[in-house]
């Protein structure tokens, strides 16, 4: 079982290195220039091959294979970047005493829960526009405290009647 684990770890490390290099290389101006040269060469060879089905198949097959492989490499790179960004944001939230720690790992919430939080922040944005002070902000905790205070005040007023 350890042999399988070593093989898997080796493959993961190898894939990590290759995907990082491929992602960086394909995102470079050199890669775009190379792609344009390949397309130009293919176009120039069109008359030589009489624009045959085989001539068209070469470019279609090549681009399909490259696209298929690149989807997985780019997705891996994007997943890694997203995880890194989430960890950085989690660190900022966790170290800021005014931030709500409930937002750490928010990416694990369901779509419904995220939409509920989104509507909360939309409401906060509307409130801050009314205040005409772009430097004033509210946190979830402040909003909950305000809501609790309002609820308790209304409850107290109702019990006095």
N, C-alpha and C positions, 0 to 999 in steps of 0.2 A: 504493500500500500504506500510506503514511503517513496518507492521508485516512481509511482504514478504522480505523487505530489511533487517530486523533484522535477519530473518532466513537465508538469503543468506550470510550475513556477518558472522554469527555464523558458517555456513557450510564452508565458505572460511577459517576462522581462524582454524577450526578443521582440514580441509584438509591440510592446510599449516603445522601444527604441526605434523600430522601423516606422511605426505610425507617426511618431513625433517628427522624424526626419522627412517622411513623405509629405506630411501636412505642411511643414515649413517650406519644403522644396516646391510643392505644387502651388503654394500661395505666393510665389515669387514672380517678379517680372520676367525672369529667365524662362520660367515654365510657360508663361503666356506666349512668349516669343517662340519657344520650341513648338508649342501647339499650332501657332500660326504658320510656322515653317512646314510642319507635317501636312496641314491642310493645303497650303500652297503647292507642295510637292504632289499631293494627291490630285489637285486640280490640273496641274501641268501634265501629269501622266494620263489624264483623261483621253486626249486625242490619240495617244500612243496605243492605248488599249481599246480604242473606239467606244469609249463610254459603256463598256460591257457590264453585264450583271455582276461578273466577278470583280470588276474594278469598283463598283458600288458596294459590293459585299465586304470588301476589304475595309473600307472606312467605317461601314456600319458595324461590323463585328468588332473592330478595334475600339471604337468609341463605346460600344455597349459593354465590353469587358472592362475597360478602364472605369467607366461610370459605376458599374456594379461593385468593383473592388473599392473605389473611392468613397462610396456611400458608407461603407463600414468603417473605413479608416477615419473619415471626417466625423462620423458619429462618435467614435471612440474619443477622438480629440475633443469634441464638443462636450461629451460627458465629463471628461477630466477637467476641462475649463470650468464647467458649471459647478462641479464639486468644489474646486478651489475657490471660486467666487462665493459660494454658499458658506464655506468655512471662514473666509475673511469677514463676511457680513456677520456671521454668528459671533466671531471674536469681538467685532465692534459693538454688537448688541450686548454681549455678556459683560464687557468692560465698562459700558456707559451706565452709570447709576440711574439715569433718568429713563433709560430704555426699558421696555417691557421684555423680560426674558421669555415670555410666552411666544415671542416671534422667532426664537431660535428653533431651527429645524422646521420652519413653517412650510417648506417645500414638501413635507410629508403629509400635509393636510389634504383632504378630499377637495374636489372642485367646488362643491357646495360650501364647505367651510372657508375656502379662499374667497369665494364670492361674497360671503357674509362679511369677512374682514375688509374686502375691497369696498363694500358699501359703507362700512364704518369710516374708512379713510376718505371716501368721497364726501361724506358728511363733514369730517374735520376740515377738508379743503374749503367747503362752502362757508363754514364758520370762520375760518381764517380770512377769507375774502371780505367778510362783513366787518371784521375788526380793522381793516385797512392798515395792518401792521404785519409786514411779511416776515418779521423776525420772531413773532410769537407763534408758538406751536403747542400742540396738545399731544399727550400720550394716551394710550389705551387706559392706563391706570388713572390718569387725571379724569378722563371721560367717565370711567366707572365710578370714581369718587363723586364727581359732579352728579351723575345719575342717581347714585345712592343717596346723596344729600337731598336732591330734589324729591325723591321718593319718600324719604323720611319726613321731610317738611310737609308734603301733601298728606301723608298718613297722620301726622300730628295735627294738622289743621282739620282733617276730617273727624278725628276723635274728639276735638274740642267743640264741634258743632252739636 
